[in-house]
Amino acid sequence: MARKAAIIGGGVIGGGWAARFLLNGWDVAVFDPDPEAPRKVGEVLANARASLPALSDGPMPTEGNLSFAQTITEAVEGADYIQESVSEKLELKHRVYAQIQQAAPQVPLGSSTSGFRPSELQEGAANPAAIFVAHPFNPVYLLPLAEVVPSAKSDAQVIENAKEILREIGMFPLHVRKEIDAHIADRFLEAVWREALWLVKDGIATTEEVDEAIRMGFGLRWGQMGLFETYRIAGGEAGMKHFMAQFGPYLSAEWTKLMDVPEFNDELVDLIAGQSDAQSGHHTIRELERIRDQNLIGFLRVLKDRNWGAGKVLKDHDRRRQAALPAPTPETAQPMEMARMTVLPGWIDYNGHMTESRYLFAGSETSDAFLRHIGADIAYVGTGFSYYTAETHIMHLDEAKLGDALSGTVQVLHADEKRLHVFIRILKGDTPVATLEQMLLHVDMKAGRTVTAPKAILDRLLPIAEAHRALERPKDAGRHVGQRKG
């Protein structure tokens, strides 16, 4: 049975939380008195469905059920986790917490607040130990960071349980050791924001030029190395000490306006808003969101390929989900599910369909997984022996599109000491999108000839072949290219 998350507040952040939980298999109940909340959450969810699966190398879990509650009590009833994302008004948050804890006083209650300390949120609460900060970044369904901030009144076990829940939905819980106004990340953002406002107000740069300075330069470095690691490299071979010695004196330079905030008046608002409209007004907000999401996917997947930064979080999340899958059962007379995949952005052609080479790739992933299962893995190849594919016949039966979850199954048609004949199905749900028939030969790579496979591999392979003899032979097995469908 799916666990339940209650999302209180269905704006951009609340909608992002709802999407993150839903697409990771949780049921979600949203409460928001705004009659437009279902539409707004639905639009965020549509963006998430189009983007989050592209970060996974396996299929997403079955999506949870989304409901909109009429009351807070209805939303939190039976919840395993609660996330509050209402407006940044402390009195409002206190009223919401009172209603939540009347019905669910023991359930972990995280707040998306960017400014309030947990001790402020806990004031007057029925159970302050269950309340903490879980501050995410937009879009919540793609960016992994969640600043988890407890106070002295927080229950340590509640915090650890909440962090584990966040990991389960693919997030990176950053445990903030001491509560502080604006936590960690927003303190950086506020400092940069103040300096940027001065640059625009003083006519030194436009909003577009400030953005170009970030995205063409240090923003790219920060996105994969952060601040201190970036500066460590800047110190050269002498490292951080040299950097500090070289640039430390500039910390006291009078050119910064970091602590001096420009007067916030209509003139400044009009100046900033006018330049921003000229910069980006030709795009709707939804268009900008989709552009942002696709750019983030590309950046995050590069980091994932290198197992670095936020990409490592994605890779670890894939591993945890893969480990939870049931192991294949060779003793039963049925095709063995060996691989699960998601159609990624790099897999599609100009029509938005999975490109031809990726059907072969999906078949290869399935075949390789089967070989690993019988013991012919990379370590075995290191001994100088392997199974080589001698022939492949592929049939394209249906279309796969971006984000589709695919699985690959193997049916052994025949196996002996030297040969392995398999029939692979690539499925979208229960629908085959392609089949591949393969003949593989066991070879001595040094001698360049076919040889008998060792007993350890045959002891795993032959019982599967024997079990699969009871299966009906696929009607398309043995087809030749161009043969009419019977």
C-alpha positions as CSV (number, residue, x, y, z in Angstrom):
1,M,0.0,0.0,0.0
2,A,1.4,3.4,-1.0
3,R,2.3,5.8,1.8
4,K,0.6,9.2,1.9
5,A,2.0,12.7,1.9
6,A,-0.1,15.7,2.9
7,I,0.8,19.0,1.1
8,I,-0.6,22.1,2.8
9,G,-0.5,24.9,0.2
10,G,-0.7,24.2,-3.5
11,G,1.3,27.1,-5.0
12,V,4.6,26.7,-7.1
13,I,6.5,25.1,-4.2
14,G,3.6,23.0,-2.8
15,G,2.8,21.8,-6.3
16,G,6.5,20.9,-6.8
17,W,6.4,18.9,-3.5
18,A,3.2,17.1,-4.6
19,A,4.8,16.2,-8.0
20,R,8.0,14.9,-6.3
21,F,6.0,12.6,-4.0
22,L,3.5,11.5,-6.6
23,L,6.1,10.5,-9.2
24,N,8.0,8.6,-6.6
25,G,4.9,6.4,-5.9
26,W,3.4,8.2,-2.9
27,D,-0.3,9.1,-2.6
28,V,-0.7,12.8,-2.1
29,A,-3.5,14.9,-0.6
30,V,-3.3,18.7,-1.2
31,F,-5.2,21.3,0.8
32,D,-5.4,24.8,-0.6
33,P,-8.5,27.1,-0.3
34,D,-7.7,28.7,-3.7
35,P,-10.3,27.4,-6.1
36,E,-7.6,27.5,-8.8
37,A,-5.3,25.1,-6.9
38,P,-6.2,22.0,-8.9
39,R,-5.3,23.8,-12.2
40,K,-2.1,25.2,-10.8
41,V,-0.9,21.9,-9.3
42,G,-2.0,20.1,-12.5
43,E,0.3,22.4,-14.6
44,V,3.2,21.9,-12.3
45,L,2.6,18.1,-12.3
46,A,2.5,18.2,-16.2
47,N,5.9,19.8,-16.2
48,A,7.2,17.2,-13.7
49,R,5.9,14.3,-15.7
50,A,7.7,15.6,-18.8
51,S,11.0,16.1,-17.0
52,L,11.7,14.1,-13.9
53,P,11.6,10.6,-15.6
54,A,14.4,11.8,-17.9
55,L,16.8,11.9,-14.9
56,S,16.3,8.2,-14.1
57,D,18.0,5.3,-15.9
58,G,15.1,3.0,-14.9
59,P,11.4,3.3,-14.9
60,M,9.6,5.5,-12.4
61,P,7.5,3.8,-9.8
62,T,3.7,3.6,-10.4
63,E,2.4,7.1,-9.9
64,G,0.5,7.7,-6.7
65,N,-3.0,9.0,-6.4
66,L,-3.6,12.7,-6.2
67,S,-6.6,14.2,-4.2
68,F,-7.7,17.7,-3.2
69,A,-9.0,17.8,0.4
70,Q,-11.7,20.2,1.5
71,T,-10.1,20.7,5.0
72,I,-6.6,20.5,6.6
73,T,-7.9,17.7,8.8
74,E,-9.0,15.6,5.7
75,A,-5.6,16.2,4.1
76,V,-3.5,15.0,7.0
77,E,-5.7,12.1,8.0
78,G,-3.6,8.9,7.6
79,A,-0.5,10.9,6.4
80,D,3.0,9.6,6.9
81,Y,4.6,12.9,6.1
82,I,3.3,16.5,6.0
83,Q,4.8,19.4,4.1
84,E,3.6,23.0,4.7
85,S,4.1,25.5,1.9
86,V,1.8,28.4,2.8
87,S,2.6,32.1,2.6
88,E,5.5,33.5,4.6
89,K,3.4,34.8,7.5
90,L,4.3,33.4,10.9
91,E,0.8,33.9,12.3
92,L,-0.7,32.0,9.4
93,K,1.8,29.2,9.8
94,H,0.9,28.9,13.5
95,R,-2.8,28.7,12.7
96,V,-2.1,26.0,10.1
97,Y,0.1,24.0,12.5
98,A,-2.6,24.1,15.2
99,Q,-5.1,22.6,12.8
100,I,-2.7,20.0,11.5
101,Q,-1.6,18.9,15.0
102,Q,-5.2,18.6,16.2
103,A,-5.6,15.7,13.8
104,A,-2.0,14.4,13.3
105,P,0.2,15.6,16.2
106,Q,2.9,12.9,15.8
107,V,3.4,13.1,12.0
108,P,6.6,14.7,10.8
109,L,5.8,18.3,9.7
110,G,8.2,20.0,7.4
111,S,8.0,23.7,6.4
112,S,9.1,25.1,3.1
113,T,9.9,28.4,4.8
114,S,12.9,30.2,3.4
115,G,13.2,32.6,6.3
116,F,11.7,31.5,9.6
117,R,13.7,29.5,12.1
118,P,12.2,26.2,13.4
119,S,12.0,27.6,16.9
120,E,9.8,30.4,15.6
121,L,7.6,27.9,13.8
122,Q,7.3,25.7,17.0
123,E,6.0,28.5,19.2
124,G,2.7,27.5,20.8
125,A,2.6,24.2,19.0
126,A,0.8,21.1,20.5
127,N,3.9,19.0,19.6
128,P,6.9,21.2,18.7
129,A,9.1,18.1,18.5
130,A,7.5,17.1,15.2
131,I,8.0,20.5,13.4
132,F,11.1,21.3,11.5
133,V,12.3,23.2,8.4
134,A,12.5,21.3,5.1
135,H,13.4,24.1,2.7
136,P,13.5,23.1,-1.0
137,F,14.5,24.9,-4.2
138,N,12.4,25.5,-7.3
139,P,11.6,23.3,-9.2
140,V,11.2,21.0,-6.3
141,Y,10.6,18.0,-8.6
142,L,14.0,18.4,-10.2
143,L,16.4,20.0,-7.8
144,P,17.5,17.6,-5.0
145,L,18.4,20.1,-2.2
146,A,16.3,20.3,0.9
147,E,17.7,22.2,3.9
148,V,16.6,20.2,6.9
149,V,16.8,22.5,10.0
150,P,15.8,21.3,13.5
151,S,15.8,23.3,16.7
152,A,16.7,22.2,20.3
153,K,13.0,21.1,20.7
154,S,13.1,18.8,17.6
155,D,13.0,15.1,18.1
156,A,16.2,13.7,16.7
157,Q,14.6,10.5,15.5
158,V,11.8,12.5,13.7
159,I,14.5,14.4,11.9
160,E,16.4,11.2,10.8
161,N,13.1,9.6,9.6
162,A,12.3,12.8,7.6
163,K,15.7,12.8,6.0
164,E,15.3,9.2,5.0
165,I,11.9,10.0,3.4
166,L,13.5,12.8,1.5
167,R,16.2,10.5,0.2
168,E,13.6,8.0,-0.8
169,I,12.0,10.6,-3.1
170,G,15.4,11.4,-4.6
171,M,16.3,14.5,-2.6
172,F,19.5,15.5,-0.8
173,P,18.7,16.5,2.8
174,L,21.3,19.0,4.0
175,H,21.2,18.9,7.8
176,V,21.8,22.4,9.0
177,R,23.5,22.0,12.4
178,K,22.4,25.4,13.9
179,E,19.3,27.3,13.1
180,I,19.9,30.6,11.5
181,D,17.8,33.2,9.7
182,A,17.4,32.2,6.0
183,H,19.3,29.0,6.6
184,I,22.4,28.5,4.4
185,A,21.6,28.7,0.6
186,D,19.3,31.7,0.8
187,R,21.9,33.7,2.7
188,F,24.1,33.4,-0.4
189,L,21.2,34.3,-2.7
190,E,20.3,37.4,-0.7
191,A,23.9,38.6,-0.8
192,V,24.1,38.2,-4.6
193,W,20.6,39.7,-4.9
194,R,21.6,42.9,-3.0
195,E,24.7,43.4,-5.0
196,A,22.8,42.8,-8.3
197,L,20.2,45.4,-7.3
198,W,22.9,48.0,-6.8
199,L,24.5,47.2,-10.2
200,V,21.2,47.8,-11.9
201,K,20.1,50.8,-9.9
202,D,23.5,52.5,-10.4
203,G,23.3,51.9,-14.2
204,I,26.4,49.7,-14.3
205,A,24.5,46.7,-15.7
206,T,21.1,45.7,-16.9
207,T,19.2,42.7,-15.5
208,E,20.2,40.7,-18.6
209,E,23.9,41.6,-18.2
210,V,23.9,40.5,-14.6
211,D,22.3,37.2,-15.6
212,E,24.9,36.7,-18.4
213,A,27.7,37.3,-15.9
214,I,26.3,34.4,-13.8
215,R,25.3,31.9,-16.5
216,M,28.3,32.4,-18.7
217,G,30.8,32.3,-15.9
218,F,30.8,31.4,-12.3
219,G,27.3,29.9,-12.3
220,L,28.6,27.0,-14.4
221,R,31.4,26.4,-11.9
222,W,29.1,26.7,-8.9
223,G,26.6,24.2,-10.4
224,Q,29.1,21.4,-10.1
225,M,31.7,22.4,-7.6
226,G,30.2,25.0,-5.3
227,L,32.1,27.9,-3.8
228,F,35.1,26.5,-1.8
229,E,36.0,23.7,-4.2
230,T,36.0,26.3,-7.0
231,Y,38.3,28.6,-5.1
232,R,40.6,25.8,-4.0
233,I,41.3,25.3,-7.7
234,A,41.8,29.0,-8.2
235,G,44.6,28.8,-5.7
236,G,46.6,26.6,-8.1
237,E,49.0,23.9,-6.9
238,A,49.4,25.8,-3.5
239,G,45.6,25.2,-2.9
240,M,43.3,27.1,-0.6
241,K,45.9,28.7,1.6
242,H,47.4,30.5,-1.4
243,F,44.0,31.6,-2.6
244,M,43.2,33.1,0.8
245,A,46.5,34.8,1.1
246,Q,46.1,36.3,-2.4
247,F,42.5,37.4,-2.3
248,G,41.8,37.7,1.4
249,P,42.8,41.4,1.6
250,Y,40.0,42.2,-0.9
251,L,37.4,41.2,1.7
252,S,37.9,44.5,3.4
253,A,37.8,46.6,0.2
254,E,35.3,49.4,0.2
255,W,33.8,48.7,-3.2
256,T,31.3,46.1,-2.0
257,K,27.8,47.2,-1.1
258,L,26.9,43.9,0.4
259,M,25.6,45.3,3.7
260,D,24.1,48.4,2.1
261,V,20.6,47.8,0.6
262,P,19.2,50.2,-2.0
263,E,16.0,52.0,-1.1
264,F,13.1,49.7,-2.1
265,N,10.7,52.2,-3.9
266,D,8.5,52.3,-7.0
267,E,11.4,53.7,-9.1
268,L,13.6,50.7,-8.3
269,V,10.7,48.2,-8.9
270,D,9.8,49.8,-12.2
271,L,13.5,49.8,-13.3
272,I,14.0,46.1,-12.5
273,A,10.6,45.0,-13.8
274,G,11.0,47.0,-17.1
275,Q,14.4,45.5,-17.8
276,S,13.2,42.0,-16.9
277,D,10.2,42.4,-19.3
278,A,12.5,43.4,-22.1
279,Q,14.8,40.5,-21.3
280,S,12.3,37.7,-21.0
281,G,8.8,39.0,-21.7
282,H,8.6,37.3,-25.1
283,H,8.2,34.0,-23.2
284,T,5.3,33.0,-21.0
285,I,6.1,31.7,-17.5
286,R,5.1,28.1,-18.5
287,E,7.5,28.4,-21.5
288,L,10.3,29.6,-19.3
289,E,9.6,26.7,-16.9
290,R,9.9,24.2,-19.6
291,I,13.1,25.8,-21.0
292,R,14.5,25.8,-17.5
293,D,13.6,22.1,-16.9
294,Q,15.1,20.9,-20.1
295,N,18.3,22.8,-19.4
296,L,18.5,21.4,-15.9
297,I,17.9,17.8,-17.2
298,G,20.9,18.2,-19.6
299,F,23.1,19.6,-16.9
300,L,22.1,17.1,-14.3
301,R,22.5,14.1,-16.6
302,V,26.1,15.2,-17.5
303,L,26.8,15.3,-13.7
304,K,25.1,11.9,-13.4
305,D,27.3,10.4,-16.1
306,R,30.3,11.5,-14.1
307,N,28.8,10.5,-10.7
308,W,29.5,14.0,-9.4
309,G,27.6,16.5,-7.3
310,A,23.8,16.4,-7.7
311,G,24.3,13.7,-10.4
312,K,25.6,11.4,-7.6
313,V,22.3,11.9,-5.7
314,L,20.4,10.8,-8.9
315,K,22.7,7.8,-9.4
316,D,22.3,6.7,-5.7
317,H,18.5,7.1,-6.0
318,D,18.5,4.8,-9.1
319,R,20.6,2.2,-7.2
320,R,18.2,2.2,-4.2
321,R,15.2,1.7,-6.5
322,Q,16.9,-1.0,-8.5
323,A,17.9,-2.9,-5.3
324,A,14.2,-2.9,-4.3
325,L,13.2,-4.8,-7.5
326,P,12.4,-8.5,-7.2
327,A,15.1,-10.8,-8.5
328,P,14.5,-12.7,-11.7
329,T,13.2,-16.3,-11.1
330,P,14.7,-18.7,-13.6
331,E,13.0,-21.8,-12.2
332,T,9.6,-20.7,-13.5
333,A,8.4,-21.2,-17.1
334,Q,8.1,-17.6,-18.1
335,P,10.3,-14.9,-19.8
336,M,12.7,-13.4,-17.3
337,E,12.5,-9.6,-16.8
338,M,16.1,-8.5,-16.9
339,A,16.1,-4.7,-17.5
340,R,14.1,-1.6,-16.8
341,M,14.7,1.6,-18.6
342,T,13.2,5.0,-19.3
343,V,13.2,6.7,-22.7
344,L,15.6,9.7,-22.2
345,P,15.9,13.0,-24.1
346,G,19.0,11.7,-26.0
347,W,17.0,8.6,-27.2
348,I,14.4,10.4,-29.3
349,D,14.5,11.6,-32.9
350,Y,13.0,14.7,-34.5
351,N,9.5,13.1,-34.3
352,G,9.7,12.7,-30.6
353,H,9.9,8.9,-30.9
354,M,12.7,6.6,-29.7
355,T,15.4,6.4,-32.4
356,E,16.2,3.1,-34.1
357,S,19.6,2.7,-32.5
358,R,18.0,2.8,-29.0
359,Y,15.9,-0.2,-29.7
360,L,19.1,-2.1,-30.3
361,F,20.6,-0.5,-27.1
362,A,17.6,-1.6,-25.1
363,G,18.0,-5.2,-26.4
364,S,21.7,-5.0,-25.6
365,E,21.0,-3.9,-22.1
366,T,18.6,-6.8,-21.6
367,S,21.0,-9.3,-23.1
368,D,23.9,-8.0,-21.0
369,A,21.8,-8.2,-17.8
370,F,21.0,-11.9,-18.6
371,L,24.7,-12.7,-19.2
372,R,25.6,-11.1,-15.9
373,H,22.9,-13.2,-14.3
374,I,24.5,-16.5,-15.5
375,G,27.9,-15.4,-14.5
376,A,29.3,-14.0,-17.8
377,D,29.9,-10.5,-16.3
378,I,32.8,-8.0,-16.8
379,A,35.0,-10.0,-14.3
380,Y,34.5,-13.1,-16.4
381,V,35.4,-11.2,-19.6
382,G,38.6,-10.2,-17.8
383,T,39.6,-13.9,-17.8
384,G,39.7,-13.9,-21.6
385,F,36.3,-15.5,-22.4
386,S,32.9,-14.0,-23.4
387,Y,29.7,-14.5,-25.2
388,Y,29.8,-12.8,-28.6
389,T,26.6,-11.9,-30.5
390,A,26.7,-13.6,-33.9
391,E,23.3,-12.6,-35.2
392,T,20.5,-10.2,-34.3
393,H,17.1,-9.9,-35.9
394,I,15.0,-6.9,-34.7
395,M,11.3,-6.1,-35.3
396,H,9.9,-2.7,-34.6
397,L,6.3,-3.2,-33.4
398,D,5.3,0.1,-31.7
399,E,6.5,3.6,-30.8
400,A,8.2,4.6,-27.5
401,K,8.3,8.3,-26.6
402,L,10.1,10.5,-24.1
403,G,9.6,9.4,-20.5
404,D,8.1,6.0,-21.4
405,A,9.0,3.2,-18.9
406,L,10.3,0.1,-20.8
407,S,11.2,-3.3,-19.6
408,G,13.2,-6.1,-21.3
409,T,12.5,-9.8,-21.0
410,V,14.6,-12.8,-22.1
411,Q,13.2,-16.2,-23.3
412,V,15.9,-18.8,-23.9
413,L,15.0,-20.7,-27.1
414,H,18.0,-23.0,-26.9
415,A,21.3,-23.3,-25.0
416,D,24.1,-25.8,-25.1
417,E,27.8,-25.8,-24.3
418,K,28.8,-23.2,-26.9
419,R,25.6,-21.5,-28.1
420,L,22.9,-19.3,-26.6
421,H,19.8,-18.6,-28.6
422,V,17.4,-16.0,-27.0
423,F,14.3,-14.0,-27.8
424,I,14.1,-10.6,-26.2
425,R,11.0,-8.5,-25.8
426,I,11.1,-4.8,-25.2
427,L,7.8,-3.9,-23.5
428,K,5.9,-0.7,-22.7
429,G,3.7,-2.0,-20.0
430,D,2.3,-5.2,-21.5
431,T,2.7,-4.0,-25.1
432,P,5.8,-5.1,-27.1
433,V,7.5,-2.1,-28.8
434,A,10.2,-4.4,-30.3
435,T,11.5,-7.9,-30.3
436,L,15.1,-9.1,-30.9
437,E,16.2,-12.6,-31.7
438,Q,19.9,-13.2,-30.9
439,M,22.4,-16.0,-31.4
440,L,25.4,-15.7,-29.1
441,L,28.5,-17.9,-29.1
442,H,30.9,-18.6,-26.2
443,V,34.4,-17.7,-27.4
444,D,38.0,-17.8,-26.2
445,M,39.0,-14.2,-27.1
446,K,42.7,-14.9,-27.4
447,A,42.3,-17.9,-29.6
448,G,39.5,-16.3,-31.6
449,R,37.3,-19.4,-31.7
450,T,34.2,-20.9,-30.1
451,V,34.8,-23.0,-27.0
452,T,32.7,-24.8,-24.4
453,A,31.5,-22.6,-21.6
454,P,32.7,-23.5,-18.0
455,K,30.5,-25.6,-15.7
456,A,29.8,-22.7,-13.4
457,I,28.0,-20.8,-16.2
458,L,26.3,-23.9,-17.7
459,D,25.0,-24.8,-14.2
460,R,23.1,-21.5,-14.2
461,L,22.2,-21.4,-17.9
462,L,20.9,-24.9,-18.7
463,P,18.2,-25.0,-15.9
464,I,16.8,-21.8,-17.3
465,A,16.8,-23.2,-20.9
466,E,15.1,-26.4,-19.5
467,A,12.4,-24.3,-17.8
468,H,11.8,-22.2,-20.9
469,R,11.3,-25.3,-23.0
470,A,7.7,-25.4,-21.6
471,L,7.0,-21.9,-23.1
472,E,5.3,-21.5,-26.4
473,R,7.8,-20.6,-29.1
474,P,7.4,-17.0,-30.2
475,K,5.6,-16.9,-33.6
476,D,8.2,-14.3,-34.8
477,A,11.2,-16.5,-33.9
478,G,13.2,-17.6,-37.0
479,R,11.7,-14.8,-39.2
480,H,13.8,-13.5,-42.0
481,V,14.0,-9.8,-43.1
482,G,11.0,-9.0,-45.3
483,Q,9.0,-12.0,-44.4
484,R,5.3,-11.3,-44.4
485,K,3.5,-11.4,-41.0
486,G,1.4,-14.5,-40.8
